[in-house]
Amino acid sequence: MKTLGHAAAFLLVLTFASLSNAQMFYNNTGATPFSAAYGSTDEIADDTPFTGTQHVASFTFQYQNQASGPVNAVVRFYTVDHNTGRPGSLIATVPVNNLVAGLHQFVTVNLDSSQQFDWTALPGIYGLQSVAGGFVSFQFNSAQSGWYEASGESLDGFYDLTNGQFITFQGDTPASFYLQVSSTAVASTLSSIDLSPSTVKGGLDSNATIRLTAPAPSGGFVVSLHSSKPFKARVPASVTIPEGASSATVVVKTRPVKRTINVTISASLNGALKITTLTLTP
């Protein structure tokens, strides 16, 4: 574990496609800011709690550059690895070039349509299942540059992706991101209902998987299910897709038939309807 006497400093503001329902996750505005050059070109990530799926269209960060000329940075967005609670899969990589010299400099990065991406919160940051979100990392190409960081409460310092070490700060107060999201989550609705297998001998079971277009929001979704021939192929009246999940599977119970028949299995949610066909054979 690496311990720093002074924190490199950083402020990140993510701006999404919709500019409504601003939500503050780590509000450290009342804390006393402090700054210092990090003195490294390592890739440093921090936990970024949020919920649902966000469509990232732009972001703003505050940096310091004590070099004699412009420096470059790379900003990376990650999911959460459910096994370790640390940065998981890489979602997006955004180069940010020509950061001018100076302290407490702001830069806004507007992403064109080909660069924009959806960022889905996953639970388990640092092993805490109650905390969902992702990770953001910054990597500068000069050791004379770094972040502007507001001191305040953090889950567990920073994570150095270059060497695998945690970075904590001396004293009682660790550092953390100040993050403001100005959007609502990407709406989730039904995507499909699929059967496996889609053809069975009457009396055998099939599995129906109901999928969403994005993970279910807080509280989850209750999806209604229906069979066109419930005496031949029976499904539960509903299935719950829990918060953060994108699918759920139920068992379709069937009865023997004397001839081949088709049964329509449907799923509905908030006015959206998806159907599929189960074929029963003698």
For each residue, the residues with C-beta under 8 A, 3 or more apart:
1: 165 166 167 168
2: 160 165 166 167 168
3: 167 168 169 170
4: 7 8 38 167 168 169 170
5: 169 170
6: 34 35 36 169
7: 4 34 35 36 149 151 169 175
8: 4 35 36 37 38 39 44 146 147 149
9: 33 34 35 36 62 64 146 147 148 149 150 175
10: 46 61 62 63 138 146 147 148 149 177
11: 61 62 147 148 149 150 177 178
12: 48 59 60 61 62 136 177 178 179
13: 59 60 61 178 179 180
14: 54 56 58 59 60 179 180 181 182
15: 19 57 58 59 60 108 182 183
16: 54 55 56 57 181 182 183
17: 55 57 116 183
18: 21 182 183 184
19: 15 182 183
20: 182 183 184
21: 18 182 183 184
22: 180 181 182
23: 50 180 181 182
24: 27 179 180
25: 48 49 50 133 179 180 181
26: 49 152 153 154 176 177 178 179
27: 24 30 178
28: 31 150 151 152 153 176 178
29: 150 178
30: 27
31: 28 150 151 152 173
32: 151
33: 9 148 149 150 151
34: 6 7 9 149 151
35: 6 7 8 9 64 103 104 146 147 148 149
36: 6 7 8 9 146
37: 8 64 66 143 144 145 146
38: 4 8 44 140 143 145 146 147
39: 8 143 144 146
40: 44 143
41: 139 140 141 142 143
42: 139 160 161 162 163
43: 74 76 137 138 139 160 161 162
44: 8 38 40 137 138 139 158 159 160 161 167
45: 76 78 87 135 136 137 158 159 160 161
46: 10 135 136 137 154 158 159 176 177
47: 125 126 131 133 135 154 155 156 177
48: 12 25 133 134 135 136 177 179
49: 25 26 121 125 131 132 133 155 179
50: 23 25 54 119 121 132 133 134 179 181
51: 121 132 133 185 217 218
52: 120 121 185 186 188 214 215 217 218
53: 118 119 120 121 185 186 188 214 215
54: 14 16 50 118 119 120 121 181 183 185 186
55: 16 17 116 117 118 119 183 186
56: 14 16 59 77 92 111 116 117 118 119
57: 15 16 17 110 111 116
58: 14 15 108 109 110 111
59: 12 13 14 15 56 75 94 108 109
60: 12 13 14 15 106 107 108 109
61: 10 11 12 13 75 106 107 109 138 147
62: 9 10 11 12 104 105 106 107 147 148
63: 10 73 99 105 107 140 145 146 147 148
64: 9 35 37 102 103 104 105 145 146 147 148
65: 70 71 99 100 101 102 103 105 142 144 145
66: 37 101 103 144 145
67: 70 71 101 142 144 145
68: 101
69: 101
70: 65 67 97 98 99 100 101
71: 65 67 99 140 141 142 144 145
72: 95 96 97 98 99 140 141
73: 63 95 96 97 99 138 139 140 141 145
74: 43 93 94 95 96 138 139
75: 59 61 93 94 95 96 109 136 137 138
76: 43 45 90 92 93 94 136 137 139
77: 56 90 91 92 94 117 119 134 135 136
78: 45 87 88 89 90 91 134 135 136 137
79: 87 88 89 91 120 122 134 135
80: 85 86 87 88 122 123 124 125 132 133 134 135
81: 84 85 86 87 88 89 124
82: 85 88 122 123 124
83:
84: 81 127
85: 80 81 82 124 125 126 127 128
86: 80 81 126 135 159
87: 45 78 79 80 81 135 137 159 161
88: 78 79 80 81 82 122 135
89: 78 79 81
90: 76 77 78 93
91: 77 78 79 117 119 134
92: 56 76 77 115 117 119
93: 74 75 76 90
94: 59 74 75 76 77 109 111 115
95: 72 73 74 75
96: 72 73 74 75 99 107 109
97: 70 72 73
98: 70 72
99: 63 65 70 71 72 73 96 105 107 145
100: 65 70 105
101: 65 66 67 68 69 70
102: 64 65 105
103: 35 64 65 66 148
104: 35 62 64 148
105: 62 63 64 65 99 100 102
106: 60 61 62
107: 60 61 62 63 96 99
108: 15 58 59 60
109: 58 59 60 61 75 94 96
110: 57 58
111: 56 57 58 94 115 116 117
112: 115 116
113: 116
114:
115: 92 94 111 112
116: 17 55 56 57 111 112 113
117: 55 56 77 91 92 111
118: 53 54 55 56 186 214
119: 50 53 54 55 56 77 91 92 134
120: 52 53 54 79 134 214 215
121: 49 50 51 52 53 54 132 133 134 215 244
122: 79 80 82 88 132 133 134 244
123: 80 82 129 130 131 132 244
124: 80 81 82 85 127 128 129 131 132
125: 47 49 80 85 128 131 132 133 155
126: 47 85 86 131 155 156
127: 84 85 124
128: 85 124 125 131 155
129: 123 124
130: 123
131: 47 49 123 124 125 126 128 155
132: 49 50 51 80 121 122 123 124 125 244
133: 25 47 48 49 50 51 80 121 122 125
134: 48 50 77 78 79 80 91 119 120 121 122
135: 45 46 47 48 77 78 79 80 86 87 88 159
136: 12 45 46 48 75 76 77 78 177
137: 43 44 45 46 75 76 78 87 161
138: 10 43 44 61 73 74 75 147
139: 41 42 43 44 73 74 76 162
140: 38 41 63 71 72 73 143 145 146
141: 41 71 72 73 145
142: 41 65 67 71 145
143: 37 38 39 40 41 140
144: 37 39 65 66 67 71
145: 37 38 63 64 65 66 67 71 73 99 140 141 142
146: 8 9 10 35 36 37 38 39 63 64 140
147: 8 9 10 11 35 38 61 62 63 64 138
148: 9 10 11 33 35 62 63 64 103 104
149: 7 8 9 10 11 33 34 35 175 176 177
150: 9 11 28 29 31 33 175 176 178
151: 7 28 31 32 33 34 173 174 175 176
152: 26 28 31 173 175 176 178
153: 26 28 173 174 176
154: 26 46 47 157 174 175 176 177
155: 47 49 125 126 128 131 176
156: 47 126 166 168 174
157: 154 166 167 168 169 174 175
158: 44 45 46 166 167 168 175
159: 44 45 46 86 87 135 165 166 167
160: 2 42 43 44 45 163 164 165 166 167
161: 42 43 44 45 87 137 164
162: 42 43 139
163: 42 160
164: 160 161
165: 1 2 159 160
166: 1 2 156 157 158 159 160
167: 1 2 3 4 44 157 158 159 160
168: 1 2 3 4 156 157 158 174
169: 3 4 5 6 7 157 173 174 175
170: 3 4 5
171:
172:
173: 31 151 152 153 169
174: 151 153 154 156 157 168 169
175: 7 9 149 150 151 152 154 157 158 169
176: 26 28 46 149 150 151 152 153 154 155
177: 10 11 12 26 46 47 48 136 149 154
178: 11 12 13 26 27 28 29 150 152
179: 12 13 14 24 25 26 48 49 50
180: 13 14 22 23 24 25
181: 14 16 22 23 25 50 54
182: 14 15 16 18 19 20 21 22 23
183: 15 16 17 18 19 20 21 54 55
184: 18 20 21
185: 51 52 53 54 188 214 217
186: 52 53 54 55 118 214
187: 213 214
188: 52 53 185 212 213 214 215 216 217 221
189: 212 213 269 270 272
190: 193 210 211 212 213 223 267 268 269 272 273 274
191: 211 212 213 274
192: 210 211 274 276
193: 190 208 209 210 211 265 266 267 274 275 276
194: 208 209 211 276
195: 198 206 207 208 209 252 265 276 277 278
196: 206 207 209
197: 200 206
198: 195 206 276 277 278 279
199: 278 279 280 281
200: 197 204 205 206 254 278 279 280 281
201: 204 256 280 281 282
202: 232 254 255 256 257 280 281 282
203: 254 255 256
204: 200 201 254
205: 200 251 252 253 254
206: 195 196 197 198 200 233 251 252 254 278
207: 195 196 249 250 251 252
208: 193 194 195 225 235 249 250 251 252 265 267 276
209: 193 194 195 196 247 248 249
210: 190 192 193 223 225 239 241 247 248 249 250 267 274
211: 190 191 192 193 194 246 247
212: 188 189 190 191 215 216 221 241 246 247
213: 187 188 189 190 191
214: 52 53 118 120 185 186 187 188 246
215: 52 53 120 121 188 212 243 244 245 246
216: 188 212 219 220 221 241 242 243 244 245 246
217: 51 52 185 188 220 221 243
218: 51 52 243
219: 216 243
220: 216 217 240 241 242 243 245
221: 188 212 216 217 240 241 269
222: 238 239 240 241 269
223: 190 210 238 239 240 241 248 267 268 269
224: 237 238 267 268 269
225: 208 210 235 236 237 238 239 250 265 266 267
226: 235 265 266 267 268
227: 230 232 233 234 235 252 263 264 265 266
228: 263 264 265 266
229: 232 233 261 263
230: 227 233 234 235
231: 234 255
232: 202 227 229 254 255 257 261 263 280
233: 206 227 229 230 252 253 254 255 263 265 278 280
234: 227 230 231 252 253 254
235: 208 225 226 227 230 250 252 253 265
236: 225 239 250
237: 224 225
238: 222 223 224 225
239: 210 222 223 225 236 248 250
240: 220 221 222 223 248
241: 210 212 216 220 221 222 223 245 246 247 248
242: 216 220 245
243: 215 216 217 218 219 220
244: 121 122 123 132 215 216
245: 215 216 220 241 242 248
246: 211 212 214 215 216 241
247: 209 210 211 212 241
248: 209 210 223 239 240 241 245
249: 207 208 209 210
250: 207 208 210 225 235 236 239
251: 205 206 207 208
252: 195 205 206 207 208 227 233 234 235 265 278
253: 205 233 234 235
254: 200 202 203 204 205 206 232 233 234 278 280
255: 202 203 231 232 233
256: 201 202 203 282
257: 202 232 260 261 280 281 282
258: 282
259: 282
260: 257 279 280 281 282
261: 229 232 257 279 280
262: 277 278 279 280
263: 227 228 229 232 233 277 278 279 280
264: 227 228 275 276 277 278
265: 193 195 208 225 226 227 228 233 235 252 275 276 277 278
266: 193 225 226 227 228 273 274 275 276
267: 190 193 208 210 223 224 225 226 273 274 275
268: 190 223 224 226 271 272 273 274
269: 189 190 221 222 223 224 272
270: 189
271: 268
272: 189 190 268 269
273: 190 266 267 268
274: 190 191 192 193 210 266 267 268
275: 193 264 265 266 267
276: 192 193 194 195 198 208 264 265 266
277: 195 198 262 263 264 265
278: 195 198 199 200 206 233 252 254 262 263 264 265
279: 198 199 200 260 261 262 263
280: 199 200 201 202 232 233 254 257 260 261 262 263
281: 199 200 201 202 257 260
282: 201 202 256 257 258 259 260
